[in-house]
Amino acid sequence: MTDDQINEVVSRLLHKYFEDLGFEHSTVESEQDFDGGSILRVSAHFKNGHVPTDRLIDAAHEIRSELIRRGEERFVFLDSAFPHDQNELVDEDLE
């Protein structure tokens, strides 16, 4: 599956899990892990706030299960991202 195809599946699932927490969109990037294996890095972007870890874990399991059903075997890393995360990075870079 391409990153765009994966993101379509991921986005639907993340909307289901996090619509009440201000989920905006997701991004998917194919990467290699430290051993050179292919992985998927999924970022769930939120308007603001906090996402409970147990809900992130449940969503990651659901994403992985759905992708396996569709023939995608790569391991999924799910991260949350908030607008203030970008501001912190910019502030650190300026110092």
PDB file of N, CA, C and O in Angstrom:
ATOM      1  N   MET A   1       0.847  -1.185   0.000  1.00  0.00           N
ATOM      2  CA  MET A   1       0.000   0.000   0.000  1.00  0.00           C
ATOM      3  C   MET A   1       0.890   1.244   0.000  1.00  0.00           C
ATOM      4  O   MET A   1       1.978   1.251   0.576  1.00  0.00           O
ATOM      5  N   THR A   2       0.406   2.281  -0.652  1.00  0.00           N
ATOM      6  CA  THR A   2       1.139   3.549  -0.627  1.00  0.00           C
ATOM      7  C   THR A   2       0.820   4.299   0.664  1.00  0.00           C
ATOM      8  O   THR A   2      -0.142   3.975   1.360  1.00  0.00           O
ATOM      9  N   ASP A   3       1.636   5.302   0.975  1.00  0.00           N
ATOM     10  CA  ASP A   3       1.378   6.118   2.160  1.00  0.00           C
ATOM     11  C   ASP A   3       0.014   6.789   2.082  1.00  0.00           C
ATOM     12  O   ASP A   3      -0.683   6.889   3.092  1.00  0.00           O
ATOM     13  N   ASP A   4      -0.374   7.250   0.900  1.00  0.00           N
ATOM     14  CA  ASP A   4      -1.684   7.898   0.740  1.00  0.00           C
ATOM     15  C   ASP A   4      -2.834   6.914   0.979  1.00  0.00           C
ATOM     16  O   ASP A   4      -3.821   7.265   1.625  1.00  0.00           O
ATOM     17  N   GLN A   5      -2.715   5.701   0.468  1.00  0.00           N
ATOM     18  CA  GLN A   5      -3.746   4.688   0.693  1.00  0.00           C
ATOM     19  C   GLN A   5      -3.843   4.349   2.180  1.00  0.00           C
ATOM     20  O   GLN A   5      -4.935   4.208   2.730  1.00  0.00           O
ATOM     21  N   ILE A   6      -2.694   4.222   2.809  1.00  0.00           N
ATOM     22  CA  ILE A   6      -2.666   3.927   4.249  1.00  0.00           C
ATOM     23  C   ILE A   6      -3.293   5.069   5.026  1.00  0.00           C
ATOM     24  O   ILE A   6      -4.046   4.843   5.973  1.00  0.00           O
ATOM     25  N   ASN A   7      -2.984   6.295   4.627  1.00  0.00           N
ATOM     26  CA  ASN A   7      -3.523   7.449   5.344  1.00  0.00           C
ATOM     27  C   ASN A   7      -5.045   7.527   5.242  1.00  0.00           C
ATOM     28  O   ASN A   7      -5.695   7.991   6.179  1.00  0.00           O
ATOM     29  N   GLU A   8      -5.627   7.084   4.129  1.00  0.00           N
ATOM     30  CA  GLU A   8      -7.084   7.051   4.018  1.00  0.00           C
ATOM     31  C   GLU A   8      -7.689   6.138   5.081  1.00  0.00           C
ATOM     32  O   GLU A   8      -8.668   6.500   5.733  1.00  0.00           O
ATOM     33  N   VAL A   9      -7.107   4.966   5.251  1.00  0.00           N
ATOM     34  CA  VAL A   9      -7.582   4.006   6.262  1.00  0.00           C
ATOM     35  C   VAL A   9      -7.356   4.582   7.654  1.00  0.00           C
ATOM     36  O   VAL A   9      -8.255   4.566   8.495  1.00  0.00           O
ATOM     37  N   VAL A  10      -6.159   5.085   7.890  1.00  0.00           N
ATOM     38  CA  VAL A  10      -5.779   5.619   9.196  1.00  0.00           C
ATOM     39  C   VAL A  10      -6.672   6.793   9.587  1.00  0.00           C
ATOM     40  O   VAL A  10      -7.137   6.873  10.724  1.00  0.00           O
ATOM     41  N   SER A  11      -6.905   7.685   8.664  1.00  0.00           N
ATOM     42  CA  SER A  11      -7.701   8.880   8.948  1.00  0.00           C
ATOM     43  C   SER A  11      -9.113   8.514   9.398  1.00  0.00           C
ATOM     44  O   SER A  11      -9.629   9.090  10.355  1.00  0.00           O
ATOM     45  N   ARG A  12      -9.737   7.559   8.713  1.00  0.00           N
ATOM     46  CA  ARG A  12     -11.084   7.121   9.115  1.00  0.00           C
ATOM     47  C   ARG A  12     -11.082   6.562  10.533  1.00  0.00           C
ATOM     48  O   ARG A  12     -11.962   6.880  11.332  1.00  0.00           O
ATOM     49  N   LEU A  13     -10.100   5.736  10.840  1.00  0.00           N
ATOM     50  CA  LEU A  13     -10.038   5.140  12.171  1.00  0.00           C
ATOM     51  C   LEU A  13      -9.763   6.188  13.248  1.00  0.00           C
ATOM     52  O   LEU A  13     -10.356   6.148  14.326  1.00  0.00           O
ATOM     53  N   LEU A  14      -8.865   7.119  12.955  1.00  0.00           N
ATOM     54  CA  LEU A  14      -8.534   8.141  13.951  1.00  0.00           C
ATOM     55  C   LEU A  14      -9.708   9.092  14.190  1.00  0.00           C
ATOM     56  O   LEU A  14      -9.909   9.553  15.313  1.00  0.00           O
ATOM     57  N   HIS A  15     -10.477   9.386  13.155  1.00  0.00           N
ATOM     58  CA  HIS A  15     -11.686  10.194  13.351  1.00  0.00           C
ATOM     59  C   HIS A  15     -12.633   9.481  14.323  1.00  0.00           C
ATOM     60  O   HIS A  15     -13.227  10.109  15.199  1.00  0.00           O
ATOM     61  N   LYS A  16     -12.760   8.176  14.155  1.00  0.00           N
ATOM     62  CA  LYS A  16     -13.630   7.386  15.032  1.00  0.00           C
ATOM     63  C   LYS A  16     -13.155   7.460  16.488  1.00  0.00           C
ATOM     64  O   LYS A  16     -13.962   7.628  17.403  1.00  0.00           O
ATOM     65  N   TYR A  17     -11.867   7.336  16.690  1.00  0.00           N
ATOM     66  CA  TYR A  17     -11.314   7.301  18.042  1.00  0.00           C
ATOM     67  C   TYR A  17     -11.209   8.674  18.707  1.00  0.00           C
ATOM     68  O   TYR A  17     -11.358   8.788  19.924  1.00  0.00           O
ATOM     69  N   PHE A  18     -10.955   9.709  17.917  1.00  0.00           N
ATOM     70  CA  PHE A  18     -10.565  10.985  18.528  1.00  0.00           C
ATOM     71  C   PHE A  18     -11.371  12.208  18.093  1.00  0.00           C
ATOM     72  O   PHE A  18     -10.955  13.340  18.344  1.00  0.00           O
ATOM     73  N   GLU A  19     -12.502  12.000  17.453  1.00  0.00           N
ATOM     74  CA  GLU A  19     -13.306  13.143  17.018  1.00  0.00           C
ATOM     75  C   GLU A  19     -13.644  14.050  18.206  1.00  0.00           C
ATOM     76  O   GLU A  19     -13.654  15.273  18.064  1.00  0.00           O
ATOM     77  N   ASP A  20     -13.917  13.470  19.353  1.00  0.00           N
ATOM     78  CA  ASP A  20     -14.275  14.251  20.545  1.00  0.00           C
ATOM     79  C   ASP A  20     -13.088  14.989  21.166  1.00  0.00           C
ATOM     80  O   ASP A  20     -13.272  15.808  22.066  1.00  0.00           O
ATOM     81  N   LEU A  21     -11.875  14.706  20.692  1.00  0.00           N
ATOM     82  CA  LEU A  21     -10.676  15.344  21.255  1.00  0.00           C
ATOM     83  C   LEU A  21     -10.043  16.351  20.290  1.00  0.00           C
ATOM     84  O   LEU A  21      -8.911  16.782  20.505  1.00  0.00           O
ATOM     85  N   GLY A  22     -10.754  16.723  19.245  1.00  0.00           N
ATOM     86  CA  GLY A  22     -10.242  17.733  18.328  1.00  0.00           C
ATOM     87  C   GLY A  22      -9.291  17.211  17.270  1.00  0.00           C
ATOM     88  O   GLY A  22      -8.399  17.933  16.823  1.00  0.00           O
ATOM     89  N   PHE A  23      -9.473  15.943  16.858  1.00  0.00           N
ATOM     90  CA  PHE A  23      -8.639  15.393  15.794  1.00  0.00           C
ATOM     91  C   PHE A  23      -8.865  16.192  14.519  1.00  0.00           C
ATOM     92  O   PHE A  23     -10.005  16.445  14.131  1.00  0.00           O
ATOM     93  N   GLU A  24      -7.763  16.593  13.861  1.00  0.00           N
ATOM     94  CA  GLU A  24      -7.855  17.356  12.615  1.00  0.00           C
ATOM     95  C   GLU A  24      -7.497  16.523  11.385  1.00  0.00           C
ATOM     96  O   GLU A  24      -8.283  16.439  10.441  1.00  0.00           O
ATOM     97  N   HIS A  25      -6.330  15.917  11.394  1.00  0.00           N
ATOM     98  CA  HIS A  25      -5.892  15.118  10.255  1.00  0.00           C
ATOM     99  C   HIS A  25      -4.730  14.216  10.671  1.00  0.00           C
ATOM    100  O   HIS A  25      -4.189  14.328  11.771  1.00  0.00           O
ATOM    101  N   SER A  26      -4.374  13.333   9.770  1.00  0.00           N
ATOM    102  CA  SER A  26      -3.248  12.436  10.030  1.00  0.00           C
ATOM    103  C   SER A  26      -2.261  12.519   8.873  1.00  0.00           C
ATOM    104  O   SER A  26      -2.607  12.909   7.758  1.00  0.00           O
ATOM    105  N   THR A  27      -1.033  12.142   9.169  1.00  0.00           N
ATOM    106  CA  THR A  27      -0.004  12.001   8.153  1.00  0.00           C
ATOM    107  C   THR A  27       0.639  10.635   8.313  1.00  0.00           C
ATOM    108  O   THR A  27       0.721  10.103   9.420  1.00  0.00           O
ATOM    109  N   VAL A  28       1.092  10.074   7.208  1.00  0.00           N
ATOM    110  CA  VAL A  28       1.754   8.772   7.204  1.00  0.00           C
ATOM    111  C   VAL A  28       3.045   8.903   6.421  1.00  0.00           C
ATOM    112  O   VAL A  28       3.063   9.433   5.310  1.00  0.00           O
ATOM    113  N   GLU A  29       4.122   8.413   7.010  1.00  0.00           N
ATOM    114  CA  GLU A  29       5.413   8.404   6.327  1.00  0.00           C
ATOM    115  C   GLU A  29       6.044   7.034   6.459  1.00  0.00           C
ATOM    116  O   GLU A  29       6.097   6.466   7.549  1.00  0.00           O
ATOM    117  N   SER A  30       6.520   6.507   5.346  1.00  0.00           N
ATOM    118  CA  SER A  30       7.290   5.261   5.364  1.00  0.00           C
ATOM    119  C   SER A  30       8.714   5.598   5.782  1.00  0.00           C
ATOM    120  O   SER A  30       9.320   6.531   5.256  1.00  0.00           O
ATOM    121  N   GLU A  31       9.240   4.837   6.725  1.00  0.00           N
ATOM    122  CA  GLU A  31      10.596   5.049   7.223  1.00  0.00           C
ATOM    123  C   GLU A  31      11.268   3.707   7.452  1.00  0.00           C
ATOM    124  O   GLU A  31      10.666   2.648   7.273  1.00  0.00           O
ATOM    125  N   GLN A  32      12.521   3.778   7.849  1.00  0.00           N
ATOM    126  CA  GLN A  32      13.245   2.574   8.252  1.00  0.00           C
ATOM    127  C   GLN A  32      13.568   2.676   9.736  1.00  0.00           C
ATOM    128  O   GLN A  32      13.913   3.745  10.240  1.00  0.00           O
ATOM    129  N   ASP A  33      13.451   1.537  10.431  1.00  0.00           N
ATOM    130  CA  ASP A  33      13.812   1.527  11.846  1.00  0.00           C
ATOM    131  C   ASP A  33      15.325   1.367  11.991  1.00  0.00           C
ATOM    132  O   ASP A  33      16.048   1.354  10.995  1.00  0.00           O
ATOM    133  N   PHE A  34      15.796   1.247  13.211  1.00  0.00           N
ATOM    134  CA  PHE A  34      17.237   1.173  13.483  1.00  0.00           C
ATOM    135  C   PHE A  34      17.912  -0.046  12.880  1.00  0.00           C
ATOM    136  O   PHE A  34      19.129  -0.054  12.694  1.00  0.00           O
ATOM    137  N   ASP A  35      17.124  -1.087  12.569  1.00  0.00           N
ATOM    138  CA  ASP A  35      17.665  -2.293  11.942  1.00  0.00           C
ATOM    139  C   ASP A  35      17.524  -2.281  10.428  1.00  0.00           C
ATOM    140  O   ASP A  35      17.920  -3.238   9.762  1.00  0.00           O
ATOM    141  N   GLY A  36      16.966  -1.214   9.881  1.00  0.00           N
ATOM    142  CA  GLY A  36      16.772  -1.125   8.444  1.00  0.00           C
ATOM    143  C   GLY A  36      15.447  -1.677   7.960  1.00  0.00           C
ATOM    144  O   GLY A  36      15.187  -1.710   6.758  1.00  0.00           O
ATOM    145  N   GLY A  37      14.598  -2.114   8.899  1.00  0.00           N
ATOM    146  CA  GLY A  37      13.280  -2.617   8.526  1.00  0.00           C
ATOM    147  C   GLY A  37      12.334  -1.471   8.190  1.00  0.00           C
ATOM    148  O   GLY A  37      12.459  -0.372   8.732  1.00  0.00           O
ATOM    149  N   SER A  38      11.398  -1.732   7.304  1.00  0.00           N
ATOM    150  CA  SER A  38      10.440  -0.715   6.889  1.00  0.00           C
ATOM    151  C   SER A  38       9.322  -0.599   7.926  1.00  0.00           C
ATOM    152  O   SER A  38       8.757  -1.606   8.352  1.00  0.00           O
ATOM    153  N   ILE A  39       9.007   0.627   8.325  1.00  0.00           N
ATOM    154  CA  ILE A  39       7.955   0.918   9.301  1.00  0.00           C
ATOM    155  C   ILE A  39       7.062   2.043   8.758  1.00  0.00           C
ATOM    156  O   ILE A  39       7.378   2.680   7.753  1.00  0.00           O
ATOM    157  N   LEU A  40       5.956   2.263   9.444  1.00  0.00           N
ATOM    158  CA  LEU A  40       5.067   3.379   9.140  1.00  0.00           C
ATOM    159  C   LEU A  40       5.008   4.301  10.345  1.00  0.00           C
ATOM    160  O   LEU A  40       4.733   3.860  11.461  1.00  0.00           O
ATOM    161  N   ARG A  41       5.264   5.572  10.119  1.00  0.00           N
ATOM    162  CA  ARG A  41       5.154   6.573  11.175  1.00  0.00           C
ATOM    163  C   ARG A  41       3.879   7.366  10.922  1.00  0.00           C
ATOM    164  O   ARG A  41       3.774   8.102   9.941  1.00  0.00           O
ATOM    165  N   VAL A  42       2.909   7.203  11.824  1.00  0.00           N
ATOM    166  CA  VAL A  42       1.614   7.875  11.711  1.00  0.00           C
ATOM    167  C   VAL A  42       1.566   8.978  12.758  1.00  0.00           C
ATOM    168  O   VAL A  42       1.838   8.740  13.934  1.00  0.00           O
ATOM    169  N   SER A  43       1.219  10.184  12.325  1.00  0.00           N
ATOM    170  CA  SER A  43       1.032  11.304  13.251  1.00  0.00           C
ATOM    171  C   SER A  43      -0.424  11.729  13.204  1.00  0.00           C
ATOM    172  O   SER A  43      -0.972  12.015  12.140  1.00  0.00           O
ATOM    173  N   ALA A  44      -1.040  11.764  14.378  1.00  0.00           N
ATOM    174  CA  ALA A  44      -2.409  12.237  14.516  1.00  0.00           C
ATOM    175  C   ALA A  44      -2.336  13.681  14.994  1.00  0.00           C
ATOM    176  O   ALA A  44      -1.832  13.954  16.083  1.00  0.00           O
ATOM    177  N   HIS A  45      -2.833  14.592  14.191  1.00  0.00           N
ATOM    178  CA  HIS A  45      -2.761  16.025  14.496  1.00  0.00           C
ATOM    179  C   HIS A  45      -4.063  16.480  15.152  1.00  0.00           C
ATOM    180  O   HIS A  45      -5.157  16.215  14.654  1.00  0.00           O
ATOM    181  N   PHE A  46      -3.913  17.176  16.284  1.00  0.00           N
ATOM    182  CA  PHE A  46      -5.055  17.643  17.061  1.00  0.00           C
ATOM    183  C   PHE A  46      -5.028  19.162  17.178  1.00  0.00           C
ATOM    184  O   PHE A  46      -3.971  19.786  17.085  1.00  0.00           O
ATOM    185  N   LYS A  47      -6.203  19.747  17.383  1.00  0.00           N
ATOM    186  CA  LYS A  47      -6.304  21.199  17.546  1.00  0.00           C
ATOM    187  C   LYS A  47      -5.587  21.657  18.810  1.00  0.00           C
ATOM    188  O   LYS A  47      -4.857  22.648  18.793  1.00  0.00           O
ATOM    189  N   ASN A  48      -5.796  20.943  19.890  1.00  0.00           N
ATOM    190  CA  ASN A  48      -5.172  21.287  21.169  1.00  0.00           C
ATOM    191  C   ASN A  48      -5.461  20.178  22.170  1.00  0.00           C
ATOM    192  O   ASN A  48      -6.078  19.167  21.835  1.00  0.00           O
ATOM    193  N   GLY A  49      -5.015  20.378  23.382  1.00  0.00           N
ATOM    194  CA  GLY A  49      -5.383  19.468  24.454  1.00  0.00           C
ATOM    195  C   GLY A  49      -4.432  18.325  24.690  1.00  0.00           C
ATOM    196  O   GLY A  49      -3.233  18.406  24.423  1.00  0.00           O
ATOM    197  N   HIS A  50      -5.008  17.257  25.199  1.00  0.00           N
ATOM    198  CA  HIS A  50      -4.259  16.085  25.630  1.00  0.00           C
ATOM    199  C   HIS A  50      -5.002  14.841  25.164  1.00  0.00           C
ATOM    200  O   HIS A  50      -6.232  14.799  25.199  1.00  0.00           O
ATOM    201  N   VAL A  51      -4.269  13.846  24.735  1.00  0.00           N
ATOM    202  CA  VAL A  51      -4.865  12.589  24.310  1.00  0.00           C
ATOM    203  C   VAL A  51      -4.433  11.509  25.296  1.00  0.00           C
ATOM    204  O   VAL A  51      -3.237  11.288  25.485  1.00  0.00           O
ATOM    205  N   PRO A  52      -5.393  10.837  25.924  1.00  0.00           N
ATOM    206  CA  PRO A  52      -5.045   9.767  26.865  1.00  0.00           C
ATOM    207  C   PRO A  52      -4.244   8.663  26.180  1.00  0.00           C
ATOM    208  O   PRO A  52      -4.579   8.222  25.080  1.00  0.00           O
ATOM    209  N   THR A  53      -3.208   8.238  26.835  1.00  0.00           N
ATOM    210  CA  THR A  53      -2.313   7.214  26.287  1.00  0.00           C
ATOM    211  C   THR A  53      -3.052   5.926  25.959  1.00  0.00           C
ATOM    212  O   THR A  53      -2.779   5.305  24.932  1.00  0.00           O
ATOM    213  N   ASP A  54      -3.984   5.513  26.815  1.00  0.00           N
ATOM    214  CA  ASP A  54      -4.697   4.261  26.555  1.00  0.00           C
ATOM    215  C   ASP A  54      -5.509   4.329  25.260  1.00  0.00           C
ATOM    216  O   ASP A  54      -5.658   3.322  24.568  1.00  0.00           O
ATOM    217  N   ARG A  55      -6.026   5.495  24.936  1.00  0.00           N
ATOM    218  CA  ARG A  55      -6.763   5.638  23.680  1.00  0.00           C
ATOM    219  C   ARG A  55      -5.816   5.613  22.482  1.00  0.00           C
ATOM    220  O   ARG A  55      -6.171   5.079  21.432  1.00  0.00           O
ATOM    221  N   LEU A  56      -4.619   6.182  22.623  1.00  0.00           N
ATOM    222  CA  LEU A  56      -3.622   6.098  21.551  1.00  0.00           C
ATOM    223  C   LEU A  56      -3.211   4.650  21.311  1.00  0.00           C
ATOM    224  O   LEU A  56      -3.077   4.218  20.166  1.00  0.00           O
ATOM    225  N   ILE A  57      -3.016   3.919  22.368  1.00  0.00           N
ATOM    226  CA  ILE A  57      -2.631   2.507  22.251  1.00  0.00           C
ATOM    227  C   ILE A  57      -3.729   1.709  21.568  1.00  0.00           C
ATOM    228  O   ILE A  57      -3.454   0.909  20.674  1.00  0.00           O
ATOM    229  N   ASP A  58      -4.978   1.924  21.985  1.00  0.00           N
ATOM    230  CA  ASP A  58      -6.103   1.228  21.353  1.00  0.00           C
ATOM    231  C   ASP A  58      -6.193   1.566  19.869  1.00  0.00           C
ATOM    232  O   ASP A  58      -6.415   0.684  19.040  1.00  0.00           O
ATOM    233  N   ALA A  59      -6.020   2.842  19.536  1.00  0.00           N
ATOM    234  CA  ALA A  59      -6.082   3.265  18.134  1.00  0.00           C
ATOM    235  C   ALA A  59      -4.953   2.629  17.329  1.00  0.00           C
ATOM    236  O   ALA A  59      -5.173   2.186  16.202  1.00  0.00           O
ATOM    237  N   ALA A  60      -3.755   2.579  17.890  1.00  0.00           N
ATOM    238  CA  ALA A  60      -2.615   1.966  17.196  1.00  0.00           C
ATOM    239  C   ALA A  60      -2.879   0.493  16.913  1.00  0.00           C
ATOM    240  O   ALA A  60      -2.561   0.003  15.829  1.00  0.00           O
ATOM    241  N   HIS A  61      -3.456  -0.215  17.873  1.00  0.00           N
ATOM    242  CA  HIS A  61      -3.793  -1.630  17.666  1.00  0.00           C
ATOM    243  C   HIS A  61      -4.846  -1.790  16.568  1.00  0.00           C
ATOM    244  O   HIS A  61      -4.745  -2.684  15.728  1.00  0.00           O
ATOM    245  N   GLU A  62      -5.842  -0.927  16.582  1.00  0.00           N
ATOM    246  CA  GLU A  62      -6.891  -0.982  15.560  1.00  0.00           C
ATOM    247  C   GLU A  62      -6.312  -0.694  14.169  1.00  0.00           C
ATOM    248  O   GLU A  62      -6.649  -1.374  13.199  1.00  0.00           O
ATOM    249  N   ILE A  63      -5.447   0.307  14.080  1.00  0.00           N
ATOM    250  CA  ILE A  63      -4.810   0.644  12.807  1.00  0.00           C
ATOM    251  C   ILE A  63      -4.004  -0.542  12.300  1.00  0.00           C
ATOM    252  O   ILE A  63      -4.136  -0.942  11.143  1.00  0.00           O
ATOM    253  N   ARG A  64      -3.178  -1.096  13.157  1.00  0.00           N
ATOM    254  CA  ARG A  64      -2.326  -2.227  12.770  1.00  0.00           C
ATOM    255  C   ARG A  64      -3.174  -3.409  12.307  1.00  0.00           C
ATOM    256  O   ARG A  64      -2.871  -4.027  11.287  1.00  0.00           O
ATOM    257  N   SER A  65      -4.225  -3.724  13.044  1.00  0.00           N
ATOM    258  CA  SER A  65      -5.093  -4.849  12.677  1.00  0.00           C
ATOM    259  C   SER A  65      -5.758  -4.625  11.327  1.00  0.00           C
ATOM    260  O   SER A  65      -5.816  -5.537  10.503  1.00  0.00           O
ATOM    261  N   GLU A  66      -6.257  -3.424  11.097  1.00  0.00           N
ATOM    262  CA  GLU A  66      -6.918  -3.123   9.821  1.00  0.00           C
ATOM    263  C   GLU A  66      -5.926  -3.181   8.665  1.00  0.00           C
ATOM    264  O   GLU A  66      -6.251  -3.698   7.597  1.00  0.00           O
ATOM    265  N   LEU A  67      -4.739  -2.664   8.864  1.00  0.00           N
ATOM    266  CA  LEU A  67      -3.741  -2.702   7.792  1.00  0.00           C
ATOM    267  C   LEU A  67      -3.303  -4.131   7.488  1.00  0.00           C
ATOM    268  O   LEU A  67      -3.084  -4.474   6.327  1.00  0.00           O
ATOM    269  N   ILE A  68      -3.174  -4.957   8.504  1.00  0.00           N
ATOM    270  CA  ILE A  68      -2.824  -6.366   8.281  1.00  0.00           C
ATOM    271  C   ILE A  68      -3.921  -7.053   7.474  1.00  0.00           C
ATOM    272  O   ILE A  68      -3.631  -7.835   6.569  1.00  0.00           O
ATOM    273  N   ARG A  69      -5.198  -6.758   7.805  1.00  0.00           N
ATOM    274  CA  ARG A  69      -6.309  -7.328   7.040  1.00  0.00           C
ATOM    275  C   ARG A  69      -6.229  -6.939   5.563  1.00  0.00           C
ATOM    276  O   ARG A  69      -6.706  -7.671   4.696  1.00  0.00           O
ATOM    277  N   ARG A  70      -5.628  -5.791   5.286  1.00  0.00           N
ATOM    278  CA  ARG A  70      -5.513  -5.304   3.906  1.00  0.00           C
ATOM    279  C   ARG A  70      -4.180  -5.694   3.263  1.00  0.00           C
ATOM    280  O   ARG A  70      -3.882  -5.279   2.143  1.00  0.00           O
ATOM    281  N   GLY A  71      -3.379  -6.495   3.978  1.00  0.00           N
ATOM    282  CA  GLY A  71      -2.130  -6.993   3.406  1.00  0.00           C
ATOM    283  C   GLY A  71      -0.902  -6.158   3.714  1.00  0.00           C
ATOM    284  O   GLY A  71       0.174  -6.437   3.185  1.00  0.00           O
ATOM    285  N   GLU A  72      -1.031  -5.144   4.553  1.00  0.00           N
ATOM    286  CA  GLU A  72       0.103  -4.278   4.908  1.00  0.00           C
ATOM    287  C   GLU A  72       0.742  -4.809   6.192  1.00  0.00           C
ATOM    288  O   GLU A  72       0.111  -4.807   7.249  1.00  0.00           O
ATOM    289  N   GLU A  73       1.983  -5.261   6.099  1.00  0.00           N
ATOM    290  CA  GLU A  73       2.656  -5.920   7.219  1.00  0.00           C
ATOM    291  C   GLU A  73       3.560  -5.009   8.050  1.00  0.00           C
ATOM    292  O   GLU A  73       3.998  -5.406   9.130  1.00  0.00           O
ATOM    293  N   ARG A  74       3.847  -3.808   7.576  1.00  0.00           N
ATOM    294  CA  ARG A  74       4.796  -2.947   8.300  1.00  0.00           C
ATOM    295  C   ARG A  74       4.262  -2.548   9.676  1.00  0.00           C
ATOM    296  O   ARG A  74       3.060  -2.358   9.863  1.00  0.00           O
ATOM    297  N   PHE A  75       5.177  -2.428  10.624  1.00  0.00           N
ATOM    298  CA  PHE A  75       4.818  -2.019  11.979  1.00  0.00           C
ATOM    299  C   PHE A  75       4.446  -0.544  11.980  1.00  0.00           C
ATOM    300  O   PHE A  75       5.016   0.250  11.232  1.00  0.00           O
ATOM    301  N   VAL A  76       3.491  -0.187  12.821  1.00  0.00           N
ATOM    302  CA  VAL A  76       2.977   1.185  12.887  1.00  0.00           C
ATOM    303  C   VAL A  76       3.401   1.845  14.195  1.00  0.00           C
ATOM    304  O   VAL A  76       3.196   1.298  15.279  1.00  0.00           O
ATOM    305  N   PHE A  77       3.996   3.028  14.072  1.00  0.00           N
ATOM    306  CA  PHE A  77       4.264   3.890  15.223  1.00  0.00           C
ATOM    307  C   PHE A  77       3.280   5.044  15.149  1.00  0.00           C
ATOM    308  O   PHE A  77       3.228   5.752  14.143  1.00  0.00           O
ATOM    309  N   LEU A  78       2.494   5.242  16.212  1.00  0.00           N
ATOM    310  CA  LEU A  78       1.493   6.301  16.245  1.00  0.00           C
ATOM    311  C   LEU A  78       1.911   7.364  17.251  1.00  0.00           C
ATOM    312  O   LEU A  78       2.151   7.070  18.422  1.00  0.00           O
ATOM    313  N   ASP A  79       1.993   8.603  16.777  1.00  0.00           N
ATOM    314  CA  ASP A  79       2.334   9.747  17.630  1.00  0.00           C
ATOM    315  C   ASP A  79       1.204  10.757  17.548  1.00  0.00           C
ATOM    316  O   ASP A  79       0.461  10.799  16.567  1.00  0.00           O
ATOM    317  N   SER A  80       1.082  11.573  18.592  1.00  0.00           N
ATOM    318  CA  SER A  80       0.135  12.686  18.553  1.00  0.00           C
ATOM    319  C   SER A  80       0.920  13.978  18.363  1.00  0.00           C
ATOM    320  O   SER A  80       2.047  14.114  18.839  1.00  0.00           O
ATOM    321  N   ALA A  81       0.304  14.922  17.661  1.00  0.00           N
ATOM    322  CA  ALA A  81       0.939  16.212  17.392  1.00  0.00           C
ATOM    323  C   ALA A  81      -0.072  17.321  17.663  1.00  0.00           C
ATOM    324  O   ALA A  81      -1.256  17.200  17.347  1.00  0.00           O
ATOM    325  N   PHE A  82       0.422  18.399  18.252  1.00  0.00           N
ATOM    326  CA  PHE A  82      -0.412  19.543  18.600  1.00  0.00           C
ATOM    327  C   PHE A  82       0.244  20.807  18.057  1.00  0.00           C
ATOM    328  O   PHE A  82       1.463  20.841  17.884  1.00  0.00           O
ATOM    329  N   PRO A  83      -0.546  21.850  17.785  1.00  0.00           N
ATOM    330  CA  PRO A  83       0.036  23.092  17.255  1.00  0.00           C
ATOM    331  C   PRO A  83       1.174  23.646  18.119  1.00  0.00           C
ATOM    332  O   PRO A  83       2.150  24.175  17.586  1.00  0.00           O
ATOM    333  N   HIS A  84       1.060  23.531  19.432  1.00  0.00           N
ATOM    334  CA  HIS A  84       2.109  24.072  20.303  1.00  0.00           C
ATOM    335  C   HIS A  84       3.422  23.302  20.173  1.00  0.00           C
ATOM    336  O   HIS A  84       4.478  23.826  20.527  1.00  0.00           O
ATOM    337  N   ASP A  85       3.372  22.056  19.666  1.00  0.00           N
ATOM    338  CA  ASP A  85       4.606  21.297  19.451  1.00  0.00           C
ATOM    339  C   ASP A  85       5.505  22.010  18.449  1.00  0.00           C
ATOM    340  O   ASP A  85       6.718  22.079  18.648  1.00  0.00           O
ATOM    341  N   GLN A  86       4.924  22.541  17.375  1.00  0.00           N
ATOM    342  CA  GLN A  86       5.695  23.262  16.370  1.00  0.00           C
ATOM    343  C   GLN A  86       6.297  24.534  16.948  1.00  0.00           C
ATOM    344  O   GLN A  86       7.439  24.877  16.641  1.00  0.00           O
ATOM    345  N   ASN A  87       5.534  25.238  17.786  1.00  0.00           N
ATOM    346  CA  ASN A  87       6.035  26.464  18.392  1.00  0.00           C
ATOM    347  C   ASN A  87       7.243  26.190  19.278  1.00  0.00           C
ATOM    348  O   ASN A  87       8.195  26.970  19.296  1.00  0.00           O
ATOM    349  N   GLU A  88       7.205  25.089  20.009  1.00  0.00           N
ATOM    350  CA  GLU A  88       8.329  24.747  20.877  1.00  0.00           C
ATOM    351  C   GLU A  88       9.568  24.473  20.054  1.00  0.00           C
ATOM    352  O   GLU A  88      10.664  24.892  20.427  1.00  0.00           O
ATOM    353  N   LEU A  89       9.415  23.776  18.939  1.00  0.00           N
ATOM    354  CA  LEU A  89      10.567  23.475  18.106  1.00  0.00           C
ATOM    355  C   LEU A  89      11.156  24.761  17.513  1.00  0.00           C
ATOM    356  O   LEU A  89      12.375  24.922  17.456  1.00  0.00           O
ATOM    357  N   VAL A  90      10.302  25.652  17.084  1.00  0.00           N
ATOM    358  CA  VAL A  90      10.772  26.913  16.512  1.00  0.00           C
ATOM    359  C   VAL A  90      11.499  27.730  17.581  1.00  0.00           C
ATOM    360  O   VAL A  90      12.566  28.282  17.310  1.00  0.00           O
ATOM    361  N   ASP A  91      10.937  27.816  18.794  1.00  0.00           N
ATOM    362  CA  ASP A  91      11.560  28.568  19.868  1.00  0.00           C
ATOM    363  C   ASP A  91      12.940  28.002  20.205  1.00  0.00           C
ATOM    364  O   ASP A  91      13.884  28.760  20.427  1.00  0.00           O
ATOM    365  N   GLU A  92      13.060  26.663  20.246  1.00  0.00           N
ATOM    366  CA  GLU A  92      14.339  26.048  20.552  1.00  0.00           C
ATOM    367  C   GLU A  92      15.356  26.326  19.449  1.00  0.00           C
ATOM    368  O   GLU A  92      16.531  26.572  19.722  1.00  0.00           O
ATOM    369  N   ASP A  93      14.894  26.285  18.208  1.00  0.00           N
ATOM    370  CA  ASP A  93      15.799  26.528  17.081  1.00  0.00           C
ATOM    371  C   ASP A  93      16.327  27.970  17.084  1.00  0.00           C
ATOM    372  O   ASP A  93      17.443  28.226  16.630  1.00  0.00           O
ATOM    373  N   LEU A  94      15.527  28.899  17.593  1.00  0.00           N
ATOM    374  CA  LEU A  94      15.923  30.298  17.595  1.00  0.00           C
ATOM    375  C   LEU A  94      16.973  30.604  18.664  1.00  0.00           C
ATOM    376  O   LEU A  94      17.725  31.569  18.528  1.00  0.00           O
ATOM    377  N   GLU A  95      17.033  29.811  19.703  1.00  0.00           N
ATOM    378  CA  GLU A  95      17.958  30.091  20.806  1.00  0.00           C
ATOM    379  C   GLU A  95      19.380  29.740  20.513  1.00  0.00           C
ATOM    380  O   GLU A  95      20.250  29.929  21.362  1.00  0.00           O
TER     381      GLU A  95
END
